Amino acid sequence: MRKRKPTFLRLGLVLLICLNGLSSLGSAQSQKAPRLIEIEQNKALVRRWIEEGFNKRDLKVVDEIFVESLAINGIVIGRENLKQDMRRRLTAFPDLYVTIDEIIGEGNKVGIWYTVKGTHRGEFEGISASGKPVNWFGFDLLRIEGGKIAQGRFVDDTLGLMRQLGATLSPPPTQK
């Protein structure tokens, strides 16, 4: 009988430790759930910008999902400037379509790797309409604050796009 008391005592301690660990795990899981929901909401916000703003050509979405003075690549611009840039692209490539190839979210940031296709039917960066089908890719990293996009860091294949449009690079003039 003496040997059973320490065994029951050990078993009770192990059970108590395990239950406490499960409680801590449950608490950690319940804390992660709101973060995961927020990340998914942020991803949905970015998807909405691409789908409505570019693919459906509804620039009003910019007013709804961006802060008034957002920063793009470190430069503070207004929503109107963002809409103007989008309008310029949509005019040059009226059939422009953006596909989100990958989307990731962490904390208040969302990153998208995307592909763009369109036909060059209007002036773009000083190049007259060529009728050429083009495609390019890029990556945007967006920061969301209070349910709105507040900052963007954009990197795309502008050089590849310009080459498709027939642009050539010239060496800088030499100084004498």
C-alpha positions as a Markdown table, in Angstrom:
| # | Residue | x | y | z |
|---|---|---|---|---|
| 1 | Met | 0.0 | 0.0 | 0.0 |
| 2 | Arg | 2.8 | 2.4 | 0.7 |
| 3 | Lys | 4.1 | 2.3 | -2.9 |
| 4 | Arg | 0.7 | 3.4 | -4.3 |
| 5 | Lys | 0.5 | 6.7 | -2.4 |
| 6 | Pro | 3.6 | 8.2 | -4.1 |
| 7 | Thr | 2.4 | 6.8 | -7.5 |
| 8 | Phe | -1.1 | 8.4 | -7.0 |
| 9 | Leu | 0.6 | 11.6 | -5.9 |
| 10 | Arg | 2.9 | 11.7 | -8.9 |
| 11 | Leu | 0.0 | 10.9 | -11.2 |
| 12 | Gly | -2.0 | 13.7 | -9.6 |
| 13 | Leu | 0.9 | 16.1 | -10.1 |
| 14 | Val | 1.4 | 15.1 | -13.7 |
| 15 | Leu | -2.4 | 15.5 | -14.4 |
| 16 | Leu | -2.4 | 18.9 | -12.8 |
| 17 | Ile | 0.6 | 20.1 | -14.8 |
| 18 | Cys | -1.0 | 18.7 | -18.0 |
| 19 | Leu | -4.3 | 20.4 | -17.3 |
| 20 | Asn | -2.5 | 23.7 | -16.6 |
| 21 | Gly | -0.6 | 23.4 | -19.9 |
| 22 | Leu | -3.8 | 22.7 | -21.8 |
| 23 | Ser | -5.3 | 25.8 | -20.2 |
| 24 | Ser | -2.4 | 27.9 | -21.3 |
| 25 | Leu | -2.5 | 26.5 | -24.8 |
| 26 | Gly | -6.3 | 27.3 | -25.0 |
| 27 | Ser | -5.5 | 30.8 | -23.8 |
| 28 | Ala | -2.8 | 31.2 | -26.5 |
| 29 | Gln | -5.2 | 29.9 | -29.1 |
| 30 | Ser | -7.9 | 32.3 | -28.1 |
| 31 | Gln | -5.5 | 35.2 | -28.4 |
| 32 | Lys | -4.3 | 34.0 | -31.9 |
| 33 | Ala | -7.9 | 33.8 | -33.2 |
| 34 | Pro | -8.5 | 37.6 | -33.3 |
| 35 | Arg | -5.1 | 38.2 | -34.9 |
| 36 | Leu | -5.9 | 35.6 | -37.6 |
| 37 | Ile | -9.3 | 37.2 | -38.2 |
| 38 | Glu | -7.7 | 40.6 | -38.5 |
| 39 | Ile | -5.1 | 39.3 | -41.0 |
| 40 | Glu | -7.8 | 37.7 | -43.1 |
| 41 | Gln | -9.8 | 41.0 | -43.1 |
| 42 | Asn | -6.6 | 42.9 | -44.2 |
| 43 | Lys | -6.1 | 40.4 | -47.0 |
| 44 | Ala | -9.7 | 40.9 | -48.1 |
| 45 | Leu | -9.2 | 44.7 | -48.1 |
| 46 | Val | -6.2 | 44.4 | -50.4 |
| 47 | Arg | -8.1 | 41.9 | -52.7 |
| 48 | Arg | -11.0 | 44.4 | -52.8 |
| 49 | Trp | -8.6 | 47.2 | -54.0 |
| 50 | Ile | -7.3 | 45.0 | -56.9 |
| 51 | Glu | -10.7 | 43.5 | -57.8 |
| 52 | Glu | -12.8 | 46.6 | -57.7 |
| 53 | Gly | -10.2 | 49.3 | -58.4 |
| 54 | Phe | -8.4 | 47.7 | -61.3 |
| 55 | Asn | -10.4 | 44.8 | -62.6 |
| 56 | Lys | -13.8 | 46.4 | -62.3 |
| 57 | Arg | -12.4 | 50.0 | -62.8 |
| 58 | Asp | -14.2 | 51.4 | -59.9 |
| 59 | Leu | -11.9 | 54.1 | -58.5 |
| 60 | Lys | -14.4 | 55.0 | -55.7 |
| 61 | Val | -13.0 | 52.1 | -53.8 |
| 62 | Val | -9.8 | 54.1 | -53.1 |
| 63 | Asp | -11.8 | 56.6 | -51.1 |
| 64 | Glu | -13.3 | 53.8 | -49.0 |
| 65 | Ile | -10.2 | 51.7 | -48.3 |
| 66 | Phe | -7.2 | 54.1 | -48.2 |
| 67 | Val | -6.4 | 56.8 | -45.6 |
| 68 | Glu | -6.5 | 60.3 | -47.0 |
| 69 | Ser | -2.7 | 60.9 | -46.9 |
| 70 | Leu | -1.1 | 57.6 | -47.6 |
| 71 | Ala | 2.6 | 56.9 | -48.1 |
| 72 | Ile | 3.8 | 55.2 | -51.3 |
| 73 | Asn | 7.4 | 54.2 | -51.4 |
| 74 | Gly | 8.1 | 56.7 | -48.7 |
| 75 | Ile | 6.3 | 59.7 | -50.4 |
| 76 | Val | 3.1 | 60.9 | -48.8 |
| 77 | Ile | 0.4 | 61.3 | -51.5 |
| 78 | Gly | -3.3 | 61.8 | -51.3 |
| 79 | Arg | -6.0 | 59.4 | -52.5 |
| 80 | Glu | -6.6 | 61.6 | -55.5 |
| 81 | Asn | -3.0 | 61.1 | -56.7 |
| 82 | Leu | -3.4 | 57.3 | -56.3 |
| 83 | Lys | -6.6 | 57.4 | -58.3 |
| 84 | Gln | -4.9 | 59.5 | -61.0 |
| 85 | Asp | -2.1 | 57.0 | -61.3 |
| 86 | Met | -4.6 | 54.1 | -61.5 |
| 87 | Arg | -6.7 | 56.0 | -64.1 |
| 88 | Arg | -3.5 | 56.6 | -66.2 |
| 89 | Arg | -2.8 | 52.9 | -66.3 |
| 90 | Leu | -6.4 | 52.0 | -67.0 |
| 91 | Thr | -6.5 | 54.5 | -69.9 |
| 92 | Ala | -3.3 | 53.3 | -71.4 |
| 93 | Phe | -4.4 | 49.6 | -71.0 |
| 94 | Pro | -8.2 | 49.6 | -71.1 |
| 95 | Asp | -8.4 | 45.8 | -70.8 |
| 96 | Leu | -5.9 | 45.8 | -67.9 |
| 97 | Tyr | -6.4 | 42.8 | -65.6 |
| 98 | Val | -4.6 | 42.1 | -62.4 |
| 99 | Thr | -4.2 | 38.6 | -61.0 |
| 100 | Ile | -3.1 | 38.1 | -57.5 |
| 101 | Asp | -0.7 | 35.1 | -57.7 |
| 102 | Glu | 0.2 | 35.0 | -54.0 |
| 103 | Ile | -1.0 | 36.9 | -50.9 |
| 104 | Ile | 0.5 | 36.8 | -47.5 |
| 105 | Gly | -0.4 | 38.6 | -44.3 |
| 106 | Glu | 1.4 | 39.1 | -41.0 |
| 107 | Gly | 0.3 | 41.5 | -38.3 |
| 108 | Asn | -0.9 | 44.7 | -40.0 |
| 109 | Lys | 0.9 | 44.0 | -43.3 |
| 110 | Val | -0.3 | 42.3 | -46.5 |
| 111 | Gly | 2.0 | 41.4 | -49.4 |
| 112 | Ile | 0.8 | 40.5 | -52.9 |
| 113 | Trp | 2.7 | 39.1 | -55.8 |
| 114 | Tyr | 0.7 | 39.9 | -58.9 |
| 115 | Thr | 0.7 | 39.6 | -62.7 |
| 116 | Val | -0.9 | 42.3 | -65.0 |
| 117 | Lys | -2.0 | 41.8 | -68.6 |
| 118 | Gly | -3.4 | 44.4 | -71.0 |
| 119 | Thr | -3.2 | 45.9 | -74.4 |
| 120 | His | -1.4 | 49.2 | -75.0 |
| 121 | Arg | -4.2 | 51.3 | -76.5 |
| 122 | Gly | -3.4 | 54.7 | -75.0 |
| 123 | Glu | -0.3 | 56.8 | -74.4 |
| 124 | Phe | 1.8 | 55.6 | -71.5 |
| 125 | Glu | 5.0 | 57.2 | -70.2 |
| 126 | Gly | 5.4 | 59.2 | -73.4 |
| 127 | Ile | 4.9 | 56.1 | -75.7 |
| 128 | Ser | 2.0 | 56.3 | -78.1 |
| 129 | Ala | -0.5 | 53.5 | -78.3 |
| 130 | Ser | 1.0 | 50.5 | -80.0 |
| 131 | Gly | -1.8 | 47.9 | -79.8 |
| 132 | Lys | 0.7 | 45.5 | -78.3 |
| 133 | Pro | -0.4 | 43.0 | -75.7 |
| 134 | Val | 1.8 | 43.2 | -72.6 |
| 135 | Asn | 2.2 | 41.6 | -69.3 |
| 136 | Trp | 4.3 | 42.5 | -66.2 |
| 137 | Phe | 4.6 | 41.5 | -62.6 |
| 138 | Gly | 5.2 | 43.1 | -59.3 |
| 139 | Phe | 5.0 | 42.9 | -55.5 |
| 140 | Asp | 3.2 | 45.3 | -53.2 |
| 141 | Leu | 3.6 | 45.4 | -49.4 |
| 142 | Leu | 0.8 | 47.3 | -47.8 |
| 143 | Arg | 0.3 | 48.4 | -44.2 |
| 144 | Ile | -3.2 | 48.6 | -42.8 |
| 145 | Glu | -4.2 | 50.9 | -39.9 |
| 146 | Gly | -7.7 | 51.1 | -38.5 |
| 147 | Gly | -9.2 | 49.0 | -41.3 |
| 148 | Lys | -7.6 | 51.2 | -44.1 |
| 149 | Ile | -4.5 | 51.0 | -46.2 |
| 150 | Ala | -2.1 | 53.6 | -44.9 |
| 151 | Gln | 1.2 | 52.7 | -46.6 |
| 152 | Gly | 2.4 | 50.9 | -49.7 |
| 153 | Arg | 5.8 | 49.8 | -51.0 |
| 154 | Phe | 5.5 | 48.9 | -54.7 |
| 155 | Val | 8.1 | 47.1 | -56.8 |
| 156 | Asp | 7.2 | 46.1 | -60.4 |
| 157 | Asp | 8.8 | 45.2 | -63.7 |
| 158 | Thr | 8.5 | 48.6 | -65.3 |
| 159 | Leu | 11.6 | 48.0 | -67.3 |
| 160 | Gly | 10.2 | 44.8 | -68.8 |
| 161 | Leu | 6.9 | 46.7 | -69.6 |
| 162 | Met | 8.7 | 49.5 | -71.3 |
| 163 | Arg | 10.7 | 47.1 | -73.4 |
| 164 | Gln | 7.5 | 45.4 | -74.5 |
| 165 | Leu | 6.2 | 48.8 | -75.5 |
| 166 | Gly | 9.3 | 49.4 | -77.7 |
| 167 | Ala | 11.2 | 51.7 | -75.4 |
| 168 | Thr | 15.0 | 51.5 | -75.5 |
| 169 | Leu | 17.6 | 52.5 | -73.0 |
| 170 | Ser | 20.2 | 55.1 | -74.0 |
| 171 | Pro | 23.4 | 55.6 | -72.2 |
| 172 | Pro | 23.6 | 59.0 | -70.4 |
| 173 | Pro | 25.4 | 61.7 | -72.3 |
| 174 | Thr | 29.1 | 61.9 | -71.6 |
| 175 | Gln | 30.4 | 65.1 | -70.1 |
| 176 | Lys | 33.3 | 66.9 | -71.7 |
